[in-house]
Amino acid sequence: MKTLSSPVTFLFKYIFPFGYLFIFLYSSWYLFDKSANLDRQCVAFLIVCLIFAGYGFLLSFQLKRVRIDEKNVYVSNYLREITVPAANLRNATERGWMLPSTILLEFERETELGDRIRFIPVFLREWEIIADLRKLMRESS
């Protein structure tokens, strides 16, 4: 069995979102506590912190751990793992415009974890992983 997702996936899924939340809450407390009147810079900073925290939560909780063998894709959200037949894979694409880069797996039929799975690939092996997934799709169809 080959693991496709990066070991840092757990950090990005569970640790970093709460870090974003802590920074936002601490910044808010500090600004409201130290500033008698909120000027535009304080409000802008709070809005930016809120946007980043929301973006972090939105992207982070979508991440999954992914492994493959000759016939199946194993997807885990760290609470449970499901087995998806490779024949159910429709597409695998890289989303390199964001950091860290992610790979999006799309399935023909809905799975218990959705019809799209996003994961962080092992660092600097994105194209190799995409090639492995496409090879698996060709061999299973």
VOVOPA-635687 format. One record per atom (N, C-alpha, C): x, y, z; chain; atom name. Coordinates in nm, 4 decimals, m for minus. Layout:
BEGIN
+----------+----------+----------+-------+---------+
:       c1 :       c2 :       c3 : rolum : mardren :
+----------+----------+----------+-------+---------+
:        X :        Y :        Z :     A :      CA :
...
+----------+----------+----------+-------+---------+
% end
This chain:
BEGIN
+----------+----------+----------+-------+---------+
:       c1 :       c2 :       c3 : rolum : mardren :
+----------+----------+----------+-------+---------+
:   0.0852 :  m0.1177 :   0.0000 :     A :       N :
:   0.0000 :   0.0000 :   0.0000 :     A :      CA :
:   0.0894 :   0.1234 :   0.0000 :     A :       C :
:   0.0533 :   0.2198 :  m0.0829 :     A :       N :
:   0.1336 :   0.3405 :  m0.0988 :     A :      CA :
:   0.0573 :   0.4610 :  m0.0435 :     A :       C :
:   0.1222 :   0.5361 :   0.0437 :     A :       N :
:   0.0612 :   0.6561 :   0.1006 :     A :      CA :
:   0.0886 :   0.7739 :   0.0087 :     A :       C :
:  m0.0179 :   0.8421 :  m0.0322 :     A :       N :
:  m0.0053 :   0.9561 :  m0.1226 :     A :      CA :
:  m0.0069 :   1.0895 :  m0.0489 :     A :       C :
:  m0.0699 :   1.0928 :   0.0650 :     A :       N :
:  m0.0836 :   1.2199 :   0.1367 :     A :      CA :
:   0.0373 :   1.2438 :   0.2270 :     A :       C :
:   0.0649 :   1.3696 :   0.2464 :     A :       N :
:   0.1801 :   1.4129 :   0.3244 :     A :      CA :
:   0.1587 :   1.3882 :   0.4735 :     A :       C :
:   0.2674 :   1.3648 :   0.5462 :     A :       N :
:   0.2552 :   1.3512 :   0.6923 :     A :      CA :
:   0.2064 :   1.4791 :   0.7622 :     A :       C :
:   0.2183 :   1.5936 :   0.6965 :     A :       N :
:   0.1742 :   1.7194 :   0.7590 :     A :      CA :
:   0.0234 :   1.7415 :   0.7467 :     A :       C :
:  m0.0462 :   1.6489 :   0.6826 :     A :       N :
:  m0.1908 :   1.6635 :   0.6645 :     A :      CA :
:  m0.2619 :   1.6793 :   0.7985 :     A :       C :
:  m0.2236 :   1.5998 :   0.8975 :     A :       N :
:  m0.2877 :   1.6091 :   1.0291 :     A :      CA :
:  m0.2703 :   1.7492 :   1.0877 :     A :       C :
:  m0.1507 :   1.8065 :   1.0742 :     A :       N :
:  m0.1273 :   1.9422 :   1.1253 :     A :      CA :
:  m0.2172 :   2.0431 :   1.0556 :     A :       C :
:  m0.2243 :   2.0348 :   0.9235 :     A :       N :
:  m0.3058 :   2.1293 :   0.8479 :     A :      CA :
:  m0.4548 :   2.1089 :   0.8716 :     A :       C :
:  m0.4951 :   1.9881 :   0.9052 :     A :       N :
:  m0.6368 :   1.9600 :   0.9267 :     A :      CA :
:  m0.6843 :   1.9999 :   1.0663 :     A :       C :
:  m0.6038 :   1.9745 :   1.1678 :     A :       N :
:  m0.6518 :   1.9942 :   1.3052 :     A :      CA :
:  m0.5755 :   2.0982 :   1.3867 :     A :       C :
:  m0.4461 :   2.1139 :   1.3657 :     A :       N :
:  m0.3672 :   2.2038 :   1.4504 :     A :      CA :
:  m0.3722 :   2.3482 :   1.3997 :     A :       C :
:  m0.3428 :   2.3699 :   1.2711 :     A :       N :
:  m0.3379 :   2.5051 :   1.2177 :     A :      CA :
:  m0.4699 :   2.5815 :   1.2263 :     A :       C :
:  m0.5852 :   2.5205 :   1.2017 :     A :       N :
:  m0.7092 :   2.5990 :   1.2134 :     A :      CA :
:  m0.7296 :   2.6570 :   1.3532 :     A :       C :
:  m0.6925 :   2.5813 :   1.4541 :     A :       N :
:  m0.7071 :   2.6336 :   1.5895 :     A :      CA :
:  m0.6009 :   2.7377 :   1.6203 :     A :       C :
:  m0.4875 :   2.7282 :   1.5528 :     A :       N :
:  m0.3861 :   2.8337 :   1.5625 :     A :      CA :
:  m0.4380 :   2.9634 :   1.5038 :     A :       C :
:  m0.5042 :   2.9540 :   1.3854 :     A :       N :
:  m0.5650 :   3.0727 :   1.3252 :     A :      CA :
:  m0.6686 :   3.1327 :   1.4194 :     A :       C :
:  m0.7507 :   3.0475 :   1.4780 :     A :       N :
:  m0.8546 :   3.0941 :   1.5687 :     A :      CA :
:  m0.7939 :   3.1625 :   1.6907 :     A :       C :
:  m0.6889 :   3.1042 :   1.7465 :     A :       N :
:  m0.6224 :   3.1637 :   1.8623 :     A :      CA :
:  m0.5663 :   3.3012 :   1.8275 :     A :       C :
:  m0.4998 :   3.3125 :   1.7120 :     A :       N :
:  m0.4427 :   3.4415 :   1.6712 :     A :      CA :
:  m0.5535 :   3.5449 :   1.6541 :     A :       C :
:  m0.6647 :   3.5059 :   1.5932 :     A :       N :
:  m0.7752 :   3.5984 :   1.5745 :     A :      CA :
:  m0.8330 :   3.6429 :   1.7089 :     A :       C :
:  m0.8582 :   3.5473 :   1.7967 :     A :       N :
:  m0.9171 :   3.5829 :   1.9265 :     A :      CA :
:  m0.8219 :   3.6683 :   2.0098 :     A :       C :
:  m0.6941 :   3.6336 :   2.0102 :     A :       N :
:  m0.5962 :   3.7117 :   2.0864 :     A :      CA :
:  m0.5838 :   3.8526 :   2.0284 :     A :       C :
:  m0.5787 :   3.8633 :   1.8955 :     A :       N :
:  m0.5688 :   3.9948 :   1.8317 :     A :      CA :
:  m0.6913 :   4.0797 :   1.8627 :     A :       C :
:  m0.8072 :   4.0170 :   1.8581 :     A :       N :
:  m0.9309 :   4.0902 :   1.8888 :     A :      CA :
:  m0.9308 :   4.1391 :   2.0328 :     A :       C :
:  m0.8946 :   4.0502 :   2.1238 :     A :       N :
:  m0.8900 :   4.0891 :   2.2647 :     A :      CA :
:  m0.7908 :   4.2023 :   2.2865 :     A :       C :
:  m0.6728 :   4.1912 :   2.2268 :     A :       N :
:  m0.5700 :   4.2923 :   2.2440 :     A :      CA :
:  m0.6166 :   4.4276 :   2.1900 :     A :       C :
:  m0.6752 :   4.4279 :   2.0708 :     A :       N :
:  m0.7183 :   4.5539 :   2.0115 :     A :      CA :
:  m0.8331 :   4.6177 :   2.0894 :     A :       C :
:  m0.9295 :   4.5368 :   2.1318 :     A :       N :
:  m1.0420 :   4.5930 :   2.2063 :     A :      CA :
:  m1.0013 :   4.6363 :   2.3463 :     A :       C :
:  m0.9081 :   4.5670 :   2.4054 :     A :       N :
:  m0.8640 :   4.5988 :   2.5400 :     A :      CA :
:  m0.7743 :   4.7222 :   2.5435 :     A :       C :
:  m0.6876 :   4.7388 :   2.4467 :     A :       N :
:  m0.5877 :   4.8461 :   2.4479 :     A :      CA :
:  m0.6329 :   4.9731 :   2.3772 :     A :       C :
:  m0.7353 :   4.9620 :   2.2965 :     A :       N :
:  m0.7763 :   5.0767 :   2.2167 :     A :      CA :
:  m0.9131 :   5.1253 :   2.2631 :     A :       C :
:  m0.9176 :   5.2506 :   2.3047 :     A :       N :
:  m1.0447 :   5.3078 :   2.3476 :     A :      CA :
:  m1.1382 :   5.3269 :   2.2277 :     A :       C :
:  m1.0830 :   5.3688 :   2.1178 :     A :       N :
:  m1.1628 :   5.3804 :   1.9959 :     A :      CA :
:  m1.0935 :   5.3003 :   1.8857 :     A :       C :
:  m1.1718 :   5.2305 :   1.8107 :     A :       N :
:  m1.1167 :   5.1492 :   1.7023 :     A :      CA :
:  m1.1054 :   5.2337 :   1.5764 :     A :       C :
:  m0.9826 :   5.2536 :   1.5307 :     A :       N :
:  m0.9655 :   5.3255 :   1.4055 :     A :      CA :
:  m0.9743 :   5.2288 :   1.2874 :     A :       C :
:  m0.9621 :   5.2816 :   1.1710 :     A :       N :
:  m0.9793 :   5.2001 :   1.0505 :     A :      CA :
:  m0.8758 :   5.0887 :   1.0402 :     A :       C :
:  m0.7543 :   5.1139 :   1.0843 :     A :       N :
:  m0.6503 :   5.0118 :   1.0762 :     A :      CA :
:  m0.6835 :   4.8920 :   1.1652 :     A :       C :
:  m0.7363 :   4.9183 :   1.2830 :     A :       N :
:  m0.7738 :   4.8085 :   1.3736 :     A :      CA :
:  m0.8864 :   4.7254 :   1.3142 :     A :       C :
:  m0.9853 :   4.7922 :   1.2605 :     A :       N :
:  m1.0983 :   4.7214 :   1.2009 :     A :      CA :
:  m1.0521 :   4.6416 :   1.0792 :     A :       C :
:  m0.9676 :   4.7006 :   0.9963 :     A :       N :
:  m0.9158 :   4.6296 :   0.8789 :     A :      CA :
:  m0.8358 :   4.5075 :   0.9214 :     A :       C :
:  m0.7546 :   4.5216 :   1.0257 :     A :       N :
:  m0.6760 :   4.4083 :   1.0750 :     A :      CA :
:  m0.7669 :   4.2961 :   1.1243 :     A :       C :
:  m0.8702 :   4.3319 :   1.1983 :     A :       N :
:  m0.9640 :   4.2307 :   1.2468 :     A :      CA :
:  m1.0362 :   4.1605 :   1.1315 :     A :       C :
:  m1.0732 :   4.2350 :   1.0292 :     A :       N :
:  m1.1406 :   4.1747 :   0.9139 :     A :      CA :
:  m1.0465 :   4.0787 :   0.8419 :     A :       C :
:  m0.9212 :   4.1207 :   0.8240 :     A :       N :
:  m0.8231 :   4.0329 :   0.7584 :     A :      CA :
:  m0.8007 :   3.9067 :   0.8409 :     A :       C :
:  m0.7886 :   3.9207 :   0.9715 :     A :       N :
:  m0.7717 :   3.8030 :   1.0588 :     A :      CA :
:  m0.8920 :   3.7104 :   1.0487 :     A :       C :
:  m1.0101 :   3.7654 :   1.0461 :     A :       N :
:  m1.1316 :   3.6845 :   1.0350 :     A :      CA :
:  m1.1379 :   3.6118 :   0.9009 :     A :       C :
:  m1.1002 :   3.6804 :   0.7945 :     A :       N :
:  m1.0994 :   3.6171 :   0.6615 :     A :      CA :
:  m0.9995 :   3.5016 :   0.6586 :     A :       C :
:  m0.8784 :   3.5235 :   0.7100 :     A :       N :
:  m0.7790 :   3.4168 :   0.7110 :     A :      CA :
:  m0.8213 :   3.3001 :   0.7992 :     A :       C :
:  m0.8807 :   3.3291 :   0.9127 :     A :       N :
:  m0.9266 :   3.2211 :   1.0004 :     A :      CA :
:  m1.0369 :   3.1404 :   0.9322 :     A :       C :
:  m1.1319 :   3.2093 :   0.8689 :     A :       N :
:  m1.2387 :   3.1391 :   0.7972 :     A :      CA :
:  m1.1855 :   3.0574 :   0.6811 :     A :       C :
:  m1.0929 :   3.1136 :   0.6058 :     A :       N :
:  m1.0309 :   3.0437 :   0.4941 :     A :      CA :
:  m0.9555 :   2.9207 :   0.5442 :     A :       C :
:  m0.8840 :   2.9366 :   0.6542 :     A :       N :
:  m0.8104 :   2.8242 :   0.7122 :     A :      CA :
:  m0.9020 :   2.7119 :   0.7559 :     A :       C :
:  m1.0105 :   2.7465 :   0.8231 :     A :       N :
:  m1.1069 :   2.6443 :   0.8654 :     A :      CA :
:  m1.1710 :   2.5762 :   0.7456 :     A :       C :
:  m1.2115 :   2.6548 :   0.6471 :     A :       N :
:  m1.2785 :   2.5994 :   0.5297 :     A :      CA :
:  m1.1898 :   2.4990 :   0.4569 :     A :       C :
:  m1.0665 :   2.5358 :   0.4311 :     A :       N :
:  m0.9770 :   2.4469 :   0.3571 :     A :      CA :
:  m0.9252 :   2.3316 :   0.4422 :     A :       C :
:  m0.8988 :   2.3567 :   0.5667 :     A :       N :
:  m0.8358 :   2.2554 :   0.6504 :     A :      CA :
:  m0.9253 :   2.1366 :   0.6782 :     A :       C :
:  m1.0505 :   2.1605 :   0.7063 :     A :       N :
:  m1.1369 :   2.0489 :   0.7427 :     A :      CA :
:  m1.1759 :   1.9627 :   0.6234 :     A :       C :
:  m1.1448 :   2.0085 :   0.5009 :     A :       N :
:  m1.1702 :   1.9269 :   0.3822 :     A :      CA :
:  m1.0609 :   1.8234 :   0.3582 :     A :       C :
:  m0.9454 :   1.8404 :   0.4199 :     A :       N :
:  m0.8302 :   1.7547 :   0.3905 :     A :      CA :
:  m0.8507 :   1.6118 :   0.4396 :     A :       C :
:  m0.8005 :   1.5176 :   0.3619 :     A :       N :
:  m0.8097 :   1.3756 :   0.3953 :     A :      CA :
:  m0.6727 :   1.3105 :   0.3794 :     A :       C :
:  m0.6570 :   1.1934 :   0.4394 :     A :       N :
:  m0.5384 :   1.1104 :   0.4190 :     A :      CA :
:  m0.5738 :   1.0083 :   0.3112 :     A :       C :
:  m0.4847 :   0.9878 :   0.2134 :     A :       N :
:  m0.5136 :   0.9003 :   0.0999 :     A :      CA :
:  m0.4001 :   0.8004 :   0.0809 :     A :       C :
:  m0.4404 :   0.6741 :   0.0601 :     A :       N :
:  m0.3478 :   0.5662 :   0.0269 :     A :      CA :
:  m0.4079 :   0.4861 :  m0.0878 :     A :       C :
:  m0.3226 :   0.4175 :  m0.1632 :     A :       N :
:  m0.3717 :   0.3350 :  m0.2733 :     A :      CA :
:  m0.3007 :   0.2003 :  m0.2734 :     A :       C :
:  m0.3670 :   0.1030 :  m0.3342 :     A :       N :
:  m0.3022 :  m0.0226 :  m0.3705 :     A :      CA :
:  m0.3392 :  m0.0493 :  m0.5162 :     A :       C :
:  m0.3303 :  m0.1724 :  m0.5614 :     A :       N :
:  m0.3541 :  m0.2030 :  m0.7028 :     A :      CA :
:  m0.4995 :  m0.1865 :  m0.7458 :     A :       C :
:  m0.5929 :  m0.1950 :  m0.6520 :     A :       N :
:  m0.7345 :  m0.1937 :  m0.6903 :     A :      CA :
:  m0.8203 :  m0.0917 :  m0.6178 :     A :       C :
:  m0.7710 :  m0.0332 :  m0.5088 :     A :       N :
:  m0.8547 :   0.0531 :  m0.4256 :     A :      CA :
:  m0.7836 :   0.1815 :  m0.3856 :     A :       C :
:  m0.8663 :   0.2775 :  m0.3483 :     A :       N :
:  m0.8200 :   0.4025 :  m0.2884 :     A :      CA :
:  m0.8741 :   0.4023 :  m0.1459 :     A :       C :
:  m0.7871 :   0.4270 :  m0.0488 :     A :       N :
:  m0.8263 :   0.4301 :   0.0920 :     A :      CA :
:  m0.8229 :   0.5749 :   0.1384 :     A :       C :
:  m0.9376 :   0.6246 :   0.1830 :     A :       N :
:  m0.9517 :   0.7642 :   0.2217 :     A :      CA :
:  m0.9897 :   0.7702 :   0.3692 :     A :       C :
:  m0.9180 :   0.8555 :   0.4428 :     A :       N :
:  m0.9438 :   0.8688 :   0.5859 :     A :      CA :
:  m0.9562 :   1.0152 :   0.6238 :     A :       C :
:  m1.0493 :   1.0423 :   0.7147 :     A :       N :
:  m1.0583 :   1.1759 :   0.7738 :     A :      CA :
:  m1.0015 :   1.1740 :   0.9157 :     A :       C :
:  m0.9245 :   1.0723 :   0.9472 :     A :       N :
:  m0.8596 :   1.0467 :   1.0759 :     A :      CA :
:  m0.9563 :   0.9968 :   1.1824 :     A :       C :
:  m1.0834 :   0.9922 :   1.1522 :     A :       N :
:  m1.1805 :   0.9323 :   1.2434 :     A :      CA :
:  m1.2267 :   0.7971 :   1.1910 :     A :       C :
:  m1.2353 :   0.7871 :   1.0582 :     A :       N :
:  m1.2700 :   0.6595 :   0.9956 :     A :      CA :
:  m1.2059 :   0.6546 :   0.8578 :     A :       C :
:  m1.1869 :   0.5333 :   0.8106 :     A :       N :
:  m1.1280 :   0.5125 :   0.6782 :     A :      CA :
:  m1.2262 :   0.4355 :   0.5920 :     A :       C :
:  m1.2396 :   0.4787 :   0.4675 :     A :       N :
:  m1.3261 :   0.4078 :   0.3739 :     A :      CA :
:  m1.2418 :   0.3537 :   0.2586 :     A :       C :
:  m1.2926 :   0.2504 :   0.1956 :     A :       N :
:  m1.2288 :   0.1912 :   0.0788 :     A :      CA :
:  m1.3146 :   0.2222 :  m0.0423 :     A :       C :
:  m1.2521 :   0.2817 :  m0.1433 :     A :       N :
:  m1.3228 :   0.3177 :  m0.2656 :     A :      CA :
:  m1.2577 :   0.2407 :  m0.3804 :     A :       C :
:  m1.3347 :   0.1657 :  m0.4573 :     A :       N :
:  m1.2760 :   0.0967 :  m0.5725 :     A :      CA :
:  m1.2149 :   0.1971 :  m0.6704 :     A :       C :
:  m1.1010 :   0.1634 :  m0.7251 :     A :       N :
:  m1.0333 :   0.2536 :  m0.8189 :     A :      CA :
:  m1.1192 :   0.2822 :  m0.9415 :     A :       C :
:  m1.2083 :   0.1913 :  m0.9759 :     A :       N :
:  m1.2978 :   0.2133 :  m1.0895 :     A :      CA :
:  m1.3927 :   0.3308 :  m1.0648 :     A :       C :
:  m1.4103 :   0.3697 :  m0.9400 :     A :       N :
:  m1.4967 :   0.4819 :  m0.9054 :     A :      CA :
:  m1.4263 :   0.6167 :  m0.9241 :     A :       C :
:  m1.2944 :   0.6174 :  m0.9466 :     A :       N :
:  m1.2216 :   0.7426 :  m0.9679 :     A :      CA :
:  m1.2569 :   0.8016 :  m1.1041 :     A :       C :
:  m1.2910 :   0.9288 :  m1.1056 :     A :       N :
:  m1.3219 :   0.9970 :  m1.2313 :     A :      CA :
:  m1.2072 :   1.0852 :  m1.2761 :     A :       C :
:  m1.1451 :   1.1593 :  m1.1804 :     A :       N :
:  m1.0418 :   1.2560 :  m1.2176 :     A :      CA :
:  m0.9508 :   1.2840 :  m1.0994 :     A :       C :
:  m0.8271 :   1.3204 :  m1.1315 :     A :       N :
:  m0.7307 :   1.3633 :  m1.0302 :     A :      CA :
:  m0.6599 :   1.4868 :  m1.0840 :     A :       C :
:  m0.6717 :   1.5976 :  m1.0131 :     A :       N :
:  m0.6102 :   1.7222 :  m1.0578 :     A :      CA :
:  m0.5368 :   1.7886 :  m0.9431 :     A :       C :
:  m0.4301 :   1.8596 :  m0.9791 :     A :       N :
:  m0.3538 :   1.9324 :  m0.8784 :     A :      CA :
:  m0.4080 :   2.0735 :  m0.8661 :     A :       C :
:  m0.4148 :   2.1207 :  m0.7443 :     A :       N :
:  m0.4522 :   2.2589 :  m0.7158 :     A :      CA :
:  m0.3274 :   2.3265 :  m0.6604 :     A :       C :
:  m0.2394 :   2.3703 :  m0.7494 :     A :       N :
:  m0.1099 :   2.4241 :  m0.7071 :     A :      CA :
:  m0.1092 :   2.5718 :  m0.6770 :     A :       C :
:  m0.2221 :   2.6408 :  m0.6949 :     A :       N :
:  m0.2250 :   2.7850 :  m0.6744 :     A :      CA :
:  m0.2299 :   2.8237 :  m0.5275 :     A :       C :
:  m0.2532 :   2.7272 :  m0.4412 :     A :       N :
:  m0.2579 :   2.7580 :  m0.2988 :     A :      CA :
:  m0.1461 :   2.6836 :  m0.2271 :     A :       C :
:  m0.1099 :   2.7313 :  m0.1122 :     A :       N :
:  m0.0059 :   2.6646 :  m0.0341 :     A :      CA :
:  m0.0667 :   2.6072 :   0.0909 :     A :       C :
:  m0.0436 :   2.4859 :   0.1224 :     A :       N :
:   0.0305 :   2.3897 :   0.0415 :     A :      CA :
:  m0.0537 :   2.3457 :  m0.0777 :     A :       C :
:   0.0140 :   2.2972 :  m0.1808 :     A :       N :
:  m0.0615 :   2.2500 :  m0.2974 :     A :      CA :
:  m0.1418 :   2.1267 :  m0.2579 :     A :       C :
:  m0.2543 :   2.1088 :  m0.3223 :     A :       N :
:  m0.3400 :   1.9951 :  m0.2914 :     A :      CA :
:  m0.3752 :   1.9212 :  m0.4202 :     A :       C :
:  m0.4205 :   1.7983 :  m0.4039 :     A :       N :
:  m0.4718 :   1.7202 :  m0.5150 :     A :      CA :
:  m0.6185 :   1.6922 :  m0.4873 :     A :       C :
:  m0.6996 :   1.7100 :  m0.5905 :     A :       N :
:  m0.8433 :   1.6882 :  m0.5796 :     A :      CA :
:  m0.8782 :   1.5604 :  m0.6538 :     A :       C :
:  m0.9379 :   1.4654 :  m0.5825 :     A :       N :
:  m0.9875 :   1.3422 :  m0.6424 :     A :      CA :
:  m1.1381 :   1.3549 :  m0.6574 :     A :       C :
:  m1.1880 :   1.3258 :  m0.7758 :     A :       N :
:  m1.3319 :   1.3262 :  m0.8002 :     A :      CA :
:  m1.3756 :   1.1831 :  m0.8286 :     A :       C :
:  m1.4882 :   1.1448 :  m0.7712 :     A :       N :
:  m1.5395 :   1.0093 :  m0.7858 :     A :      CA :
:  m1.6659 :   1.0091 :  m0.8716 :     A :       C :
:  m1.6883 :   0.8979 :  m0.9390 :     A :       N :
:  m1.8085 :   0.8813 :  m1.0206 :     A :      CA :
:  m1.9339 :   0.8795 :  m0.9337 :     A :       C :
:  m1.9263 :   0.8072 :  m0.8229 :     A :       N :
:  m2.0401 :   0.7948 :  m0.7312 :     A :      CA :
:  m2.0022 :   0.8521 :  m0.5946 :     A :       C :
:  m2.1008 :   0.9016 :  m0.5270 :     A :       N :
:  m2.0833 :   0.9567 :  m0.3924 :     A :      CA :
:  m2.0268 :   0.8507 :  m0.2979 :     A :       C :
:  m1.9302 :   0.8893 :  m0.2147 :     A :       N :
:  m1.8767 :   0.8011 :  m0.1109 :     A :      CA :
:  m1.9235 :   0.8525 :   0.0245 :     A :       C :
:  m1.8910 :   0.7807 :   0.1289 :     A :       N :
:  m1.9288 :   0.8247 :   0.2637 :     A :      CA :
:  m1.8632 :   0.9565 :   0.3022 :     A :       C :
:  m1.7505 :   0.9886 :   0.2381 :     A :       N :
:  m1.6796 :   1.1127 :   0.2675 :     A :      CA :
:  m1.6957 :   1.2163 :   0.1564 :     A :       C :
:  m1.7919 :   1.1945 :   0.0670 :     A :       N :
:  m1.8205 :   1.2907 :  m0.0383 :     A :      CA :
:  m1.7791 :   1.2411 :  m0.1758 :     A :       C :
:  m1.8141 :   1.3198 :  m0.2770 :     A :       N :
:  m1.7770 :   1.2819 :  m0.4130 :     A :      CA :
:  m1.6479 :   1.3484 :  m0.4583 :     A :       C :
:  m1.5911 :   1.4325 :  m0.3719 :     A :       N :
:  m1.4614 :   1.4965 :  m0.3961 :     A :      CA :
:  m1.3776 :   1.4838 :  m0.2701 :     A :       C :
:  m1.2520 :   1.4498 :  m0.2901 :     A :       N :
:  m1.1584 :   1.4354 :  m0.1789 :     A :      CA :
:  m1.0380 :   1.5239 :  m0.2072 :     A :       C :
:  m0.9983 :   1.6039 :  m0.1114 :     A :       N :
:  m0.8818 :   1.6907 :  m0.1253 :     A :      CA :
:  m0.7751 :   1.6442 :  m0.0263 :     A :       C :
:  m0.6503 :   1.6328 :  m0.0751 :     A :       N :
:  m0.5413 :   1.5946 :   0.0140 :     A :      CA :
:  m0.4138 :   1.6671 :  m0.0226 :     A :       C :
:  m0.3238 :   1.6781 :   0.0756 :     A :       N :
:  m0.1924 :   1.7376 :   0.0544 :     A :      CA :
:  m0.0978 :   1.6249 :   0.0129 :     A :       C :
:  m0.0386 :   1.6336 :  m0.1072 :     A :       N :
:   0.0520 :   1.5267 :  m0.1499 :     A :      CA :
:   0.1870 :   1.5366 :  m0.0800 :     A :       C :
:   0.2604 :   1.4278 :  m0.0845 :     A :       N :
:   0.3969 :   1.4284 :  m0.0328 :     A :      CA :
:   0.4738 :   1.5377 :  m0.1064 :     A :       C :
:   0.5512 :   1.6149 :  m0.0333 :     A :       N :
:   0.6197 :   1.7328 :  m0.0859 :     A :      CA :
:   0.7054 :   1.7000 :  m0.2080 :     A :       C :
:   0.6888 :   1.7791 :  m0.3137 :     A :       N :
:   0.7624 :   1.7689 :  m0.4397 :     A :      CA :
:   0.7379 :   1.6390 :  m0.5160 :     A :       C :
:   0.6270 :   1.5710 :  m0.4883 :     A :       N :
:   0.5930 :   1.4492 :  m0.5618 :     A :      CA :
:   0.4536 :   1.4594 :  m0.6235 :     A :       C :
:   0.4036 :   1.5812 :  m0.6413 :     A :       N :
:   0.2685 :   1.6016 :  m0.6908 :     A :      CA :
:   0.2458 :   1.5343 :  m0.8257 :     A :       C :
:   0.3377 :   1.5567 :  m0.9209 :     A :       N :
:   0.3182 :   1.5027 :  m1.0559 :     A :      CA :
:   0.3323 :   1.3511 :  m1.0577 :     A :       C :
:   0.4211 :   1.2995 :  m0.9756 :     A :       N :
:   0.4350 :   1.1537 :  m0.9650 :     A :      CA :
:   0.3062 :   1.0919 :  m0.9095 :     A :       C :
:   0.2482 :   1.1558 :  m0.8112 :     A :       N :
:   0.1240 :   1.1064 :  m0.7505 :     A :      CA :
:   0.0085 :   1.1149 :  m0.8496 :     A :       C :
:  m0.0009 :   1.2248 :  m0.9233 :     A :       N :
:  m0.1045 :   1.2383 :  m1.0266 :     A :      CA :
:  m0.0871 :   1.1272 :  m1.1302 :     A :       C :
:   0.0364 :   1.1010 :  m1.1709 :     A :       N :
:   0.0619 :   0.9952 :  m1.2693 :     A :      CA :
:   0.0208 :   0.8585 :  m1.2140 :     A :       C :
:   0.0520 :   0.8317 :  m1.0862 :     A :       N :
:   0.0109 :   0.7047 :  m1.0245 :     A :      CA :
:  m0.1407 :   0.6902 :  m1.0217 :     A :       C :
:  m0.2097 :   0.7971 :  m0.9884 :     A :       N :
:  m0.3560 :   0.7924 :  m0.9821 :     A :      CA :
:  m0.4171 :   0.7718 :  m1.1207 :     A :       C :
:  m0.3631 :   0.8404 :  m1.2196 :     A :       N :
:  m0.4163 :   0.8233 :  m1.3559 :     A :      CA :
:  m0.3874 :   0.6833 :  m1.4098 :     A :       C :
:  m0.2717 :   0.6293 :  m1.3746 :     A :       N :
:  m0.2396 :   0.4910 :  m1.4139 :     A :      CA :
:  m0.3392 :   0.3938 :  m1.3477 :     A :       C :
:  m0.3662 :   0.4164 :  m1.2216 :     A :       N :
:  m0.4634 :   0.3336 :  m1.1491 :     A :      CA :
:  m0.6023 :   0.3414 :  m1.2137 :     A :       C :
:  m0.6411 :   0.4624 :  m1.2571 :     A :       N :
:  m0.7710 :   0.4806 :  m1.3235 :     A :      CA :
:  m0.7748 :   0.4040 :  m1.4558 :     A :       C :
:  m0.6673 :   0.4130 :  m1.5337 :     A :       N :
:  m0.6623 :   0.3421 :  m1.6627 :     A :      CA :
:  m0.6694 :   0.1900 :  m1.6432 :     A :       C :
:  m0.5948 :   0.1394 :  m1.5449 :     A :       N :
:  m0.5898 :  m0.0052 :  m1.5227 :     A :      CA :
:  m0.7189 :  m0.0603 :  m1.4652 :     A :       C :
:  m0.7954 :   0.0224 :  m1.3966 :     A :       N :
:  m0.9173 :  m0.0279 :  m1.3325 :     A :      CA :
:  m1.0411 :  m0.0153 :  m1.4209 :     A :       C :
:  m1.0286 :   0.0562 :  m1.5312 :     A :       N :
:  m1.1478 :   0.0725 :  m1.6164 :     A :      CA :
:  m1.1544 :  m0.0314 :  m1.7265 :     A :       C :
+----------+----------+----------+-------+---------+
% end
